Amino acid sequence: MLPVGQNVQFNVTSLDVIHSFWPYQLGVKADANPGVNNVAYTEPQHTGSFTVRCAELCGLWHADMTTTGQVMSVSAFNAWAAATQVQLAALTRILPPYALTYDPNSVKQLGAAFAKAGLTGAGGNYYGSQYPVQP
């Protein structure tokens, strides 16, 4: 979720291999490298949905690394952010402190928190439970 007409900063990193964060309708792309914080900026100009893809051939499930986002009015974004903060309060307490990069070996609770939040590609691992084999 993003507010229309507002500057947005993305801090992009990876926990496993090199990926590429590409919400192409927003005109921004940033490589996601383990141990590196790549910063990218955009200012959404129109409300509506956008697609995010991985633009780096990153492994077995690369083709499934896609999701959608939504650009909305500032007031709708603020309402969404406030509701989400309340909804996820129990989960945010178990997350490690914010850092520019994360080591998957030292922050195993990230996968568990993502799974509890219902975020796809989590399940305590890097890939969702819909996959029969974890690489």
ABEGO torsion letter per residue (X at the ends): XBBBGBBBBBBBBBAABBBBBBBAAAGBBBBBBBGBBBBBBBBBABBEBBBBBBABBAEAAAAABBBBBBBBBAAAAAAAAAAAAAAAAAAAAABBBBBABBBAAABAAAAAAAAAAGBBGBGGBABBAABABBX
